[in-house]
Structures are given as structure tokens and as C-alpha cells.
Amino acid sequence: MAAPNTLTATDIARQIDSGALTAEAVVRAHLDRIDLRDKDVLAWTHFAREAALECAKVLDRGPRKGLLHGVPMGVKDIIDSVDQPTGYGSPIYAKHQPLADAATVALAKDAGAILLGKTVTTEFANRHPGPTRNPHNPAHTPGGSSSGSAAAVADFQVTLATGTQTGGSVIRPGAFCGVVAYKPTYGHFPIAGMKANTEWLDTIGAYARSVEDIALFRAALMAIPFRPIEKLDSPPRIAICYTPHRDELQAEAVTAIENAAVAFRKAGAQVREMDLPTPVNTMRAGQHTLSAFDGPRAHADDARRSYDLLSQSIREDKLAKGATIDYATWVAARLLGERGRAAVDSMFSDIDVILTAPAKGEAPLGLERTGDATFNLLWTFLWMPCVTLPYARGPKGLPVGIQLVGRQHDDERLLNMAAWARAALT
């Protein structure tokens, strides 16, 4: 029998339901893995050993609670938890204890998930990195800002985890760490209880090791009926999009897209290249404008009371830069987003999904930076749902993924296509 910490959430829930496993055994297996590995990975800011075991014992004594009954979960430490500290990756909040669970935490607990702990985030989910290392090679970044969540799921320290994305902070770490990552359509997961970054972009996302688990997790976090992954009626129509920044891609990223396209064609898909409509080509700058403009507003109290405890990155990239952006420029960026969404939505009349890169290539060497979000910013700004799938290895043996982008609000269909794609790639 596979070790419980290596099972998918779907398998854990099924085996607990059948009596083949207990929630306590599942939690103990994950805690053992954390004890063995986290000194090298450093994925956690806090983990609640005794509380998780007690929760598991309570679940084992009672009836099935919900979709995630007995499934261990990690929560990015930018999201509030009433029973565990929440530090937002900043020394300002080193002893902060929220008074309530964030909506996604409460919903997951209501569905029977067991909160193992809080995972490392960059400072306020921005660029200043935390200590987490890539579990495949500790000399390389795991990506950011959802560093700990992606690394913990990849390293079998937890089964499911949440992250957040304002630029590329869910998808890129998923690609760098070699797990399935999902950024839903903007607004699909409730952000109540999340430390704000950029109101018009902030999106809570999910990590797992299977697409089926993402579908299960999604239903719990949205408090909607669970619909299992469905088989497609026919292979999808896939548009390869290298974006206007193709020349920034590393060779392994281009090869992954090309090889995936070959596999998809063999599986019956229609695959062609696609250029984005004109309004979209300047959207990287638009995303930067929105993100920077919100900096002095999202961090007003932090800057007023604890400026000396803010990193240079926050001071320069968010506060100083945001202060130079006037209202008219911000409005223009908002309107650019609206025009871009309309233009991209019309493209889905003759395609089903976009195939693109989730990052420039494999995770770069060093822990000082979390990588470049160029191949995520566009889709975040357009509010489109995205999934990254682990696929290949780069020249240094690190994971290289592909990214599938779907039509806004068509997340369920995107997950069905992602499951089809993963089968076609194996």
C-alpha cells in the first residue's frame, strides 16, 4: 500500500470512507514526512501537530463530514486562520493571531479538511522571498509568492494547499515545483480574510497532485456541489499562444509546448498557433500599473506605523512606485483590462483552450528572487482561469510545466480539458 502522504485527496477521502484508512493515520504520515524533510525545504511558518492529530481523531469518531473528510491541507500565510498565527511574511505581524478564519479556510474545515499549518509566503505576497527552497534542488527557488504551499505539496508534506495570485504567484510556483496548480476565474474563490495586495487582481488558488483533486478542492472552497471530472465529448480545439514575449522563453519551455502539441494532436486535438488581439499586447504594463497603484493603499497602515520593518522591495516596488501613478493612469489600466477581456472572450468561438508557458523555463538558481511572472501577468489581468500541469524536465533536471488557460467563468470545462491533457501527455 502506498504511504498515506503520497495519496491524492480523492484516494484519501475514498479510503477513509471505506474504512481502509483513518484520518489519524493520514495525518501522522504527513507529520512524519514534515519531520524528515522540512529542515531542507522550509515550507512552513507554523504547523499544528497536536491540533491536527486531535482534529483527525474527532473525524474518525464521527460520521463523514464532507468532501475533504480527513484530507490534510496547508494554507498560505497571507490568509487568516483563527487557531493558528498568521504573519503575512512580515516581521510586523510576527505575533499576529486573527480573530476569525478566512472564508476559504472555514469552508475547507466545514468540508472536513485538517489544517496542518501555515505555509511560507513572500512578504505580503509580493517579491521579497521567504526561506522556502525548491524540493527538487534546494539551491533553486520554489517560485513565489506561494512558495511554501507549492513546495509542501510537491514534497508530499501535505495533500492540498491554497495560494494566492496577483501576478503569477500560484501558477509559477506550481510549475517550478512540479505540481498541479489552479488559478480560478477572478472572484470565484472568496477572498474574505486574505491580506489585500491588489483588489482588482488578487485571486486565491489551489495546489494538488491531480486534476481530480483540484475539482474536489474547488467545490469545497466555493461551497458548490461537487461534479467529478467528466470525459470530453471530443478532443479540444487548442490554440498555442506564445504571447508577445516569446523571445523571453528559455529553450526548455518552448520544447515543452511543442512536444505537448504533438501529443495533443496524436490524441485527436486540433492544434494551431494563435496571436493575441491588439488590446492585449500591452497588458503586462497594465497589470504592473494596477499592482503598483494599490501598494500605498493596501499597505497604508503598515507604512504609517512600521515603515522600518518593511523590506526595500516593498518600499520601492509598491510604495514609491505606486505613489508616482496618478488616477487617470490607473483608470486607463482598468479600461484596458475591460477591453482585453472582451477581445479575448470572443476568441473562444473557435477554440476551447489556450496552451502556453507557465514560466520562462525551469526554476532559476538562487533564493534571492522567485522568478519572472511575465507568462502569468497577462492571464491574471484578464481574469481567466489557468491550470499548470507538470510535464517535462529542464537542463538542470528541474520540472517544466505547461499552462492551459480557459474562458472566463468556464472553469469546470477547463479542468475537464486539463484532465484530458494530462492523460494525453502520459
C-alpha positions, 0 to 999 in steps of 0.5 A: 500500500502506498504511504498515506502522504503520497495519496491524492485527496480523492484516494484519501477521502475514498479510503477513509470512507471505506474504512481502509484508512483513518484520518489519524493515520493520514495525518501522522504520515504527513507529520512524519514526512514534515519531520524528515524533510522540512529542515531542507525545504522550509515550507512552513511558518507554523504547523499544528501537530497536536491540533491536527492529530486531535482534529483527525481523531474527532473525524474518525469518531464521527460520521463523514463530514464532507468532501475533504473528510480527513484530507490534510491541507496547508494554507498560505500565510497571507490568509487568516486562520483563527487557531493558528498565527498568521504573519503575512511574511512580515516581521510586523505581524510576527505575533499576529493571531486573527480573530476569525478564519478566512472564508476559504479556510472555514469552508475547507474545515466545514468540508472536513479538511485538517489544517496542518499549518501555515505555509511560507509566503513572500512578504505580503505576497509580493517579491521579497522571498521567504526561506522556502527552497525548491524540493527538487534542488534546494539551491533553486527557488520554489517560485513565489509568492506561494512558495511554501504551499507549492513546495509542501505539496510537491514534497508530499508534506501535505495533500492540498494547499491554497495560494494566492495570485496577483501576478503569477504567484500560484501558477509559477510556483506550481510549475517550478515545483512540479505540481498541479496548480489552479488559478480560478476565474477572478472572484470565484474563490472568496477572498474574505480574510486574505491580506489585500495586495491588489483588489482588482487582481488578487485571486486565491488558488489551489495546489494538488497532485491531480486534476481530480483533486483540484475539482474536489478542492474547488467545490469545497472552497466555493461551497458548490456541489461537487461534479467529478471530472467528466470525459470530453465529448471530443478532443479540444480545439487548442490554440498555442499562444506564445504571447508577445514575449516569446523571445523571453522563453528559455529553450526548455519551455518552448520544447515543452509546448511543442512536444505537448502539441504533438501529443495533443494532436496524436490524441485527436486535438486540433492544434494551431498557433494563435496571436493575441488581439491588439488590446492585449499586447500591452497588458503586462504594463497594465497589470504592473500599473494596477499592482503598483497603484494599490501598494500605498493603499493596501499597505497604508497602515503598515507604512504609517506605523512600521515603515522600518520593518518593511523590506526595500522591495516593498518600499520601492516596488509598491510604495514609491512606485505606486505613489508616482501613478496618478488616477487617470493612469490607473483608470486607463489600466482598468479600461484596458483590462475591460477591453482585453477581456472582451477581445479575448472572450470572443476568441473562444468561438473557435477554440476551447483552450489556450496552451502556453508557458507557465514560466520562462523555463525551469526554476532559476538558481538562487533564493534571492528572487522567485522568478519572472511572472511575465507568462502569468501577468497577462492571464491574471489581468484578464481574469481567466482561469489557468491550470499548470500541469507538470510535464517535462524536465529542464537542463538542470533536471528541474520540472517544466510545466505547461499552462492551459488557460480557459474562458472566463467563468468556464472553469469546470470545462477547463479542468475537464480539458486539463484532465484530458491533457494530462492523460494525453501527455502520459 
